[in-house]
Amino acid sequence: MRITVIEHEADAGLGYLADWLGVDCDVVRPYLGETVPSRAADGLIVLGGEASAWDDEGYPWLPATRALLRTSVEDGTPTLGICLGAQLMTLACGGTVERGAEGLEVGACEVTSLGVADPLLGEVGTAVAIQYHQDAMTTLPEGAVRLMTGAIYPNQAYRLGGRAWAVQFHPEATPDIFTSWTTASGLQGYDEAVKEAEPRLVAAWRPMAEAFGEIVRTTA
């Protein structure tokens, strides 16, 4: 079994997930000229990045990525969209993504389960997650089941169909990855809180990643 991973930039890789999934990954880097496939392998993860989900001119591989997400959802391929990946899945499947009215959400922020039974996120409760986004999923695709919410933006996670998930936050991001983002942007006041939250980040999101890997293994 293998998971196709779409990576949008070098500083936004698999992070923790590389060790937690338990499934080999084929990383596609379209920003280096690699072609986004028309179909995923046994699973699909679309990572985050600084692009807006609608910026096809600036990031010309986004239409192919949206098409891949749409196909994977329709085929029942286990799929996980993270931050930009979640927003791309939202657009691909008929939802709406816009510039967030509340501005940038960044740092170690609480997200809260809505109490819906779910094999990935049903047992999370309230947890700390790394955030770094200013666009928001404002209308979810038809049939989406909301799973998590937050104080600033309400649509933090949803499931679409039986095997596709979108999360606005970054379960993959290590404190070092987060620091690389804030160093580049000059927003370094959040780094210490993220470092202090690392044990809680691991406790919350490792089980989610392991569960996704198990779904890939048992579905293939």
N, C-alpha and C positions, 0 to 999 in steps of 0.2 A: 504494500500500500504506500501511496505517496500523496503529498499535499502540494498543490500548485500555490505558490505565494507570489503575489504582485507587490513589489517594493517600489515606491515612488521616488525615494531619495536615499542616499547612502546613510544619512543620520537617523533614519526611521526604519530600522530593520526589525527582525523577529525578537530581539531581546530575550526576555525570559522564555518565550515560547519555544525557542530552539531546543531547550532542555526539557520543557514540560510536556510537549505534545506526545512524545513517544512514537512519532511517525516521521519518516524521512520527508524532507521538503525539497522541492525544486523551485528555487527563487528566480523569478523573472524580473529583470531590471530594465524597463522600457526607457528610462532616462539615459541609459547607456546604448540605446538603439536596439535592444532585444525586443522581439515581437510578442505581443500579448496573444496567447493562444485562443482559439475559438471555443475550446472546451478544456475544463480542468481535468486533472487526474482523478484520484479517489476523493479528494477534498479540495476546498479552495479557501484561502485566506487573502484578503485584500487589506493591506496595511494603510497607515496614515501618511500624511505629507502636508506641505504648506499650501498646496493648490486649493482653490475652490472647486467644488464638484462639477461646476458648469463651465470651467475655464478651458474649453477645448482648444482654443487658439494658443494659449500659453503652454498647455500640456497635451499634445496631440494624440497621446495614447488613451485618453480618458474615454472617448466613445467606444473603443474596443474593450476597455475594462468594464464599462457599463453593460455592454452586450454579453460579455463573459458572465457577469453576475446574474443577469437576467436568465441566461441559459441554465446556469447552475441551479438557480432557484426553481425554475420550471422542471428541471430533470430530477430534482430531489437530491442533488449532490450536497453533502455537508459543506456548509458555507459560513464563513465568519468575516464580517466587515468591521474594521476597526477605524474609528474617527472618520477620516476621509473615505475609507472603504465603506463605512456604514452609510455615509451621505451618498456615495455613488450607488450603492444598492437601493437606497430610498428613491433616487431619481430614476434608476433603471426600471423600477417596478411600479412607477406611477405616483410616487409621493413628491413632496416639495422640500427643497433645501434653500434657505435664504440667509443673508447676513443677519446674525443674531441681534435682536433688539437690545439685549442686555450687555453687549460687548464681549470682550475676551473672558473666557473661563479658563483659569490656569492654576496649576499647583495641585496639592493634595486636597481633594474635595470629597465630601460625602455623597454617595449615591445610595438609594434605598429601593429595595425590592417592593413590588406591588402585591406580593403574596400569591402570584400565579404559579401553578405547578409547571416546572420546566426542568429538563435534564441538565442544562448548563447553569442556569441562574436562579433556580427556584429556592435554593437553600442559602443564598448570600445574605439576606437580611439587609442591614445597613453596613456599608463598608466604605473604606477610603479608596479612591481611585485617582490616578494621575489624569489631569485634564490639560489640554492645550488646544483650544479651538475658539473661533469667533463666528463661524457659520453654524447654523442649527437646522435640525430636521423638524420642520414646522408642521407638515402634514405627512402622516405615515401612509405607506401603500395600503390599498384595500386588503382587508383580511389580516393585517398585522396585529399581533398580540403584544401590547405594551407590557414590559417586564420590570423596568426600573425607571425611577425618576430622580430629580435633583432639585436643589433650591433655586438654581439660576435658570436652567433649561429643563423642561419636564420630560422630554423624550430622550432618555439616556440609554435605553436598550429595548429591543423588540425581537420577536420571532416571527418569521414569515413562512408559512407552510410548516412542515414537520422537521426540517433540517437546515434552516437558514437563520442566522442571527446577525443583528447589527448592534454594535455598542459604540456610543459616542466617545467614551473614555478610552484610556490606553492601558489595558491589562498587560501588555507586552513590555511596557517601558520600564527599564531599570532607572534608579536615580542617576546613574552616569549618562544614560541616554537623555533623560530630562535636562540635565545640566548642559549637555551639548546644545539643546534647543535654546535654553535661556541665555547661554553665553553668546550665541549668534544673534539673539534679538535684544540683548541688554536687559532682560527681565530676570535678574539673578536673585531677587529678594525672596523667591519661593523655594530655593534649592534646599535649604536646611530642613524645612518642614517635610519635604519629600524624602530626604535621607532618613529622617527620624521615623517616617511612616513605613519604611521598607518591610519590617516584619509583618505588619498588617496587610501590606500589598501582597506579599507572598501568600499569606494565609487565605486571603480572599480569592485571588485569581489563579493560583496554581490548580486548585480543584476544577475550576472552570475549563482551563486548558487541557487538563487530563481527561475530563469528560468529553471534550470535543474530539480529542485524539481517539478515544474509545469508540465514539460514534463513527468516525472515519473507518476504523478497523472492522467494526461489525456491519457497516453498510456495504463495504466494497465486496 
